[in-house]
Amino acid sequence: MSHQADIIAQLRSMLQLTQTEVQVARIRVAQARTEAVRRELTQNAQNAERRSAEITRELQRLGGVADVVSPLVGRVGAVVKGTVEQAGPVDEALLGDLTLEHQLRDRAVYLRALAETAKDSDVRQLADRLEEAHSATIEWLTTVLAEHALGGPPALKPTPVQMVVGGATRAVRLPVSFAREQVSRWAARLQQGGDQVRAVVTDTAGRAVRLGEDTREVLTTGRDAALDRAERVSRREGATDAAQVLHEARARLGALHSNELPIQNYDQLGVSDAVAKIKQLDDVESLNKIIVYEEANKNRSGIVSAAQTRHAALAQEVVGIR
């Protein structure tokens, strides 16, 4: 009798967590980068709903009181989770999702042990299915996080608030950041005072000011043109570090010119030819440039999905999946 009570208690806890999982999956659908990811997340939500129904049926079979509160608690939990995530970067949100899935999988393992002890084959089979499902989701989330760590566009796009918190708008602060960083670096390196330090600091700060003025001068002509101009000005002034940061910002925003892409004559390629070229890329940064450029320009779903799939495969190699 004690074993059955433990099973019922565990099933109730898993039902509440599964309801949260359903709502989180629905929230993530809006963040999907590609249609393929959107379909996968929609399917994940539907699968979680089925798991919720299975858990409910087992509770009823075991004589557990029908719980009408868990679905509500799950929805509220997901809303709270989503709200809190708006104050943090997207990787922290994904780590929160991963924690939820680990808890569900670990509870499934414990549920199986309880079922074995109680000799309840129905609950044991349910626990097996739950463990398998959550293990697959853990693998997927681990891959998405690895893609994020590699610096590429992950399967999920950050919300506008997360983009700001996560630093996706760093480009607009580049002149000030460059001045502060360069002045601090030179001051710390030289540590010898006198005219030499003052000259270096004045020169560095002056170049940063000119960079900022040149950037502001062309902002009205558009973000992409402004970044392009700022990068050229940086190179002209010998600020190679700043130029590289600006180039990376342009790449992240899809603002590169087609002749700067890792695939020659990219704009002239059809979908099938572009996909074939993408499958040959082994460099993460090259894939990143293609994904963001394509999304910012023609936005052909077949090409974006192919590049995302290749990117995910490289990410899986990093974390040792398959």
C-alpha positions in Angstrom: 0.0 0.0 0.0 2.9 2.3 0.8 4.4 1.7 -2.6 1.1 2.6 -4.4 0.9 5.8 -2.4 4.4 6.7 -3.4 3.6 6.0 -7.1 0.5 8.2 -6.9 2.4 11.0 -5.3 5.1 10.8 -8.0 2.6 10.7 -10.8 0.9 13.8 -9.4 4.2 15.6 -9.3 5.0 14.5 -12.8 1.6 15.6 -14.1 2.2 19.1 -12.8 5.7 19.3 -14.3 4.4 17.9 -17.6 1.7 20.6 -17.8 4.5 23.1 -17.4 6.4 21.4 -20.1 3.4 21.7 -22.5 3.1 25.4 -21.9 6.9 26.0 -22.3 6.9 24.2 -25.6 4.1 26.4 -26.8 6.0 29.5 -25.7 9.1 28.3 -27.6 7.1 27.8 -30.8 7.0 31.6 -31.2 10.8 31.7 -30.9 11.4 29.0 -33.6 14.0 30.1 -36.1 12.8 27.9 -38.9 9.5 26.2 -40.0 11.1 22.8 -39.3 11.9 23.8 -35.7 8.4 25.3 -35.3 6.9 21.9 -36.4 9.2 20.1 -34.0 8.2 22.3 -31.1 4.5 22.0 -31.9 4.9 18.2 -32.0 6.8 18.4 -28.7 3.8 20.2 -27.1 1.4 17.6 -28.5 3.5 14.7 -27.3 3.7 16.3 -23.8 -0.1 16.6 -23.8 -0.3 12.9 -24.6 2.1 12.1 -21.8 -0.1 14.2 -19.5 -3.1 12.2 -20.5 -1.3 8.9 -19.9 -0.2 10.0 -16.5 -3.8 11.0 -15.7 -5.1 7.6 -16.8 -2.6 5.8 -14.5 -3.6 8.0 -11.6 -7.3 7.1 -12.2 -6.5 3.4 -12.5 -4.7 3.5 -9.2 -7.5 5.3 -7.5 -5.8 8.6 -7.3 -8.1 11.6 -6.8 -8.6 13.4 -10.1 -6.4 16.5 -10.0 -7.9 19.5 -11.7 -5.3 21.8 -10.1 -2.2 20.5 -11.8 -3.0 21.7 -15.3 -3.6 25.2 -13.9 -0.5 25.1 -11.8 1.5 24.0 -14.8 0.2 26.9 -16.9 0.9 29.4 -14.2 4.4 27.9 -13.7 5.1 28.3 -17.4 3.8 31.9 -17.5 6.0 32.7 -14.5 9.0 31.0 -16.1 8.5 32.9 -19.3 8.1 36.2 -17.5 11.3 35.7 -15.4 13.2 34.7 -18.6 12.5 38.1 -20.1 15.1 39.4 -17.6 17.8 37.0 -18.7 19.6 35.9 -21.9 18.3 33.1 -24.0 20.9 30.6 -22.9 19.7 30.9 -19.3 16.1 30.2 -20.5 17.3 27.1 -22.3 19.2 25.9 -19.2 16.0 26.3 -17.3 14.2 24.1 -19.9 17.0 21.6 -19.6 16.6 21.5 -15.8 12.9 20.8 -16.2 13.6 17.9 -18.6 16.3 16.4 -16.3 13.9 16.5 -13.4 11.2 14.8 -15.4 13.6 12.1 -16.6 15.0 11.5 -13.2 11.4 11.2 -11.8 10.6 8.7 -14.5 13.6 6.6 -13.5 12.4 6.8 -9.9 8.9 5.9 -10.9 10.2 2.8 -12.7 11.9 1.7 -9.5 8.7 2.2 -7.5 6.8 0.2 -10.2 9.3 -2.6 -10.1 9.0 -2.8 -6.3 5.2 -2.8 -6.5 5.3 -5.2 -9.5 3.1 -2.8 -11.5 3.9 -3.5 -15.1 1.6 -0.7 -16.4 3.4 2.0 -14.5 6.8 0.5 -15.3 6.0 0.7 -19.1 4.8 4.3 -18.7 8.0 5.1 -16.8 10.0 3.6 -19.7 8.2 5.7 -22.3 8.6 8.9 -20.2 12.3 8.3 -19.7 12.8 7.8 -23.4 10.9 10.9 -24.3 12.6 13.2 -21.9 16.0 11.8 -22.8 15.4 12.7 -26.4 14.3 16.3 -25.4 17.4 16.6 -23.2 19.6 15.7 -26.3 17.8 18.3 -28.4 18.2 21.0 -25.8 21.9 20.1 -25.3 22.4 20.5 -29.1 20.6 23.9 -29.1 22.8 25.1 -26.2 25.9 23.9 -28.0 24.9 25.8 -31.1 24.5 28.9 -28.9 27.9 28.3 -27.4 29.5 28.0 -30.8 28.2 31.5 -31.6 25.8 30.7 -34.3 22.1 31.3 -34.7 20.5 28.6 -32.5 17.1 26.8 -33.3 15.4 29.3 -31.0 15.6 33.1 -31.5 15.8 35.3 -28.4 12.8 37.6 -27.6 13.4 41.3 -28.1 14.1 41.7 -24.4 16.6 38.8 -24.3 18.4 40.3 -27.3 19.0 43.5 -25.4 20.0 41.7 -22.2 22.1 39.2 -24.1 24.1 41.9 -25.9 22.7 41.5 -29.4 22.6 45.2 -29.7 26.2 45.8 -28.7 26.9 47.4 -32.1 25.3 50.7 -31.3 27.7 51.1 -28.3 30.8 50.2 -30.2 32.5 53.7 -30.3 32.2 54.2 -26.5 33.1 50.6 -25.8 36.1 50.8 -28.1 37.4 54.0 -26.4 37.0 52.6 -22.9 38.5 49.2 -23.7 41.5 50.6 -25.6 42.3 53.3 -23.1 42.1 50.8 -20.2 44.3 48.3 -22.1 47.0 50.8 -22.9 47.0 52.4 -19.5 47.3 49.0 -17.8 50.0 47.8 -20.2 52.3 50.8 -20.0 52.0 51.8 -16.3 54.9 54.2 -16.7 53.2 57.6 -16.7 54.6 60.7 -18.4 54.1 61.9 -21.9 54.2 58.5 -23.5 51.0 57.3 -21.7 49.3 60.6 -22.3 50.1 60.5 -25.9 48.9 57.0 -26.4 45.7 57.6 -24.5 45.0 60.8 -26.3 45.7 59.2 -29.7 43.6 56.2 -28.9 40.7 58.2 -27.5 40.9 60.6 -30.5 40.6 57.7 -33.0 37.7 56.4 -31.1 36.0 59.8 -31.2 36.6 60.0 -34.9 35.2 56.5 -35.3 32.1 57.5 -33.3 31.6 60.7 -35.3 31.9 58.9 -38.6 29.5 56.3 -37.4 26.9 58.8 -36.3 27.3 60.7 -39.5 25.9 57.8 -41.6 23.3 56.4 -39.2 20.6 58.1 -41.1 21.5 56.1 -44.2 20.6 52.9 -42.5 22.1 50.5 -40.0 23.9 48.3 -42.5 25.5 51.2 -44.3 26.5 52.7 -41.0 28.2 49.5 -39.8 29.9 49.1 -43.2 31.2 52.6 -43.1 32.3 52.3 -39.5 34.3 49.2 -40.3 36.1 50.9 -43.2 36.8 53.9 -41.1 38.3 51.7 -38.4 40.6 50.0 -40.8 41.6 53.3 -42.3 42.5 54.5 -38.8 44.4 51.3 -38.0 41.9 50.2 -35.3 42.0 46.6 -36.5 40.4 45.2 -33.3 37.4 47.6 -33.6 37.1 46.8 -37.4 37.0 43.0 -36.6 34.3 43.6 -34.0 32.3 45.7 -36.5 32.7 43.0 -39.1 31.4 40.4 -36.7 28.5 42.6 -35.9 27.7 42.9 -39.6 27.9 39.1 -39.9 25.5 38.6 -37.0 23.0 41.1 -38.5 23.2 39.6 -42.0 24.7 42.8 -43.3 27.6 41.3 -45.2 28.0 41.8 -48.9 27.5 38.6 -51.0 31.2 38.6 -52.0 32.1 38.4 -48.3 30.3 35.0 -47.8 32.2 31.7 -47.7 30.3 30.4 -50.8 31.3 32.0 -54.1 28.6 33.5 -56.2 26.1 32.7 -53.5 23.3 35.0 -54.7 23.3 33.4 -58.1 22.8 29.9 -56.7 19.4 28.1 -56.6 18.2 26.3 -53.5 19.5 22.9 -54.4 23.0 24.2 -55.4 23.2 26.3 -52.3 22.2 23.4 -50.1 24.8 21.2 -51.7 27.5 23.8 -51.0 26.3 24.2 -47.4 26.6 20.5 -46.7 30.4 20.8 -47.6 31.0 23.5 -45.0 32.8 22.4 -41.8 33.4 25.8 -40.3 30.8 27.1 -37.8 31.4 30.7 -38.5 30.9 30.1 -42.3 27.5 28.5 -41.5 26.6 31.4 -39.2 27.2 33.9 -42.0 25.1 32.0 -44.4 22.2 31.5 -42.0 22.0 35.1 -41.0 22.6 36.5 -44.5 19.9 34.3 -46.0 17.4 35.2 -43.2 18.1 38.9 -43.8 17.7 38.7 -47.5 15.9 36.1 -49.6 15.0 34.0 -46.5 14.6 30.7 -48.4 13.4 28.2 -45.8 15.0 25.2 -47.5 18.5 26.9 -47.4 18.0 28.1 -43.8 16.9 24.6 -42.6 19.8 22.9 -44.4 22.4 25.3 -42.9 20.7 24.9 -39.4 20.8 21.1 -39.8 24.5 21.2 -40.7 25.2 23.6 -37.8 23.3 21.3 -35.4 25.4 18.3 -36.6 28.6 20.2 -35.8 27.2 21.3 -32.4 26.4 17.6 -31.6 30.0 16.7 -32.4 31.2 19.3 -29.8 29.0 17.9 -27.0 29.6 14.2 -28.0 26.1 13.4 -29.2 26.1 10.6 -31.8 
